[in-house]
Amino acid sequence: MAVTYKKLFHLLIDRGIATAELTEQAGFSANILTRLRRDQYVSLESIEKICSALDCGVDDILEFTKDLERYIGSKAKILDFISNTVSQTYGSVDGAVVADLFAGTCCVAEMFKKQNARIISNDYLRFSYALQIAKIKCNKEPQSKIPYSEALFALNALNGVDGFFFKEYTLEGTAASQYSRNYFDSENAKKIDAICAQLSSWLRDEIISEDMFFLLSANLVDAITKVSNTSGTYGAFLKIDDQRKYRPLELLPYQFTDNGQSNEAYCMSITELIDRVSGDILYLDPPYNGRQYPPYYHILETAVLYDEPAIYGVTGRRPYQELLSPFCMKDKALPAMLDIVQKARFEHIYISYSTDGIMEYKKLCDALSAVGKVSCFFKPYRRYKSNNGGENTTTRVKEIVIYVKKG
């Protein structure tokens, strides 16, 4: 959860109190006032001073809000649209075999799992694989020498260590380096290092199973997104600290969804996997543009792999040339998609796409018509905002679900 102080400034207006008067009465600096305006971290001591000066409660000056979605291309906000489209064209997925082979954060696969489908999920990024294990493969706590709750308690109780994350992704750790990086508060970075090292040790010593390792790694991924000093993804860090940077890092348990099915999770290129899986429904959510995903999630990849890669540049990215996706390349995206659909051993195929994708959707639909009957479903949506907050609003953008029934 995030905090906003809009209620404070509304209260000041209602009472006719100037901000300069508040700072004098509460006895705090103009810097604190700036942080309040930006909804950034403010100490409990400062909050108490404000409440005392205004003779009000905490609820009168702040409120909690949901964190913004922090993943490119997430379908979390259009799940109903996807579900309704499948329901109209296929019917109930209860008992069906549904594959989501660009799984990402798994929100679509998780939706189908809750509808009692048997799920096959895949993504070529390792942090996504960790989320797949936690949300898709595991119907309950995986077997391990140390129980899930005890493992979480032990990890949360660890003291921080000066490891890779501290040395490479904090202002303190990079103070003497060529590049100064501000992804994390130093204490949170040290905690990440301690947790990563402990997980690696447990896995190596067979104290935890592989599934438990990735489940706990998924907990770490979720925790990192709540304390990282970024506007969303990890393509860059913020120059001015966001309040989330100072939240203490904490691993929280998952609530498992048991669909009574044997679900599968993979971490590989879809071009390598497509010949190995089959089922009733194939859901495809390829990238829409030329933005390669690995550099935008390099922090999360390193947290799961903890391999101390040879990072480079101001943002400290991992090398990713071996992970370039053809679906992000204008000249390769269409033939790559047609190859997947042609090879797919699924009768019903649903492709999420956009009217402004690098593949012209009409050309894509024309090409797909050679494989089966094609139908398109549309929904207006907001374009992903870049790190600088810019957004191109010159065209009316729509989300599309392209349905192909193979003949």
Secondary structure by P-SEA (a helix, b strand, c coil): ccccaaaaaaaaaaacccaaaaaaaacccaaaaaaaaacccccaaaaaaaaaaacccccccbbbbcccccccccccccaaaaaaaaaacccccccbbbbbcccccaaaaaaaaaaccbbbbbbccaaaaaaaaacccccccccccccaaaaaaaaaaccccccccccccccccccccccccccccaaaaaaaaaaaaaaaaaaaaccccaaaaaaaaaaaaaaaaaccccccccccccccccccccccbbbbbbbccccccbbbbbbcccccccccccccbbbbbccccccccccccaaaaaaaacccccccccccccccccccccccccccaaaaaaaaaaaccccbbbbbbccccccaaaaaaaaaccccbbbbbbbbbbcccccccccccccbbbbbbbbbbcc
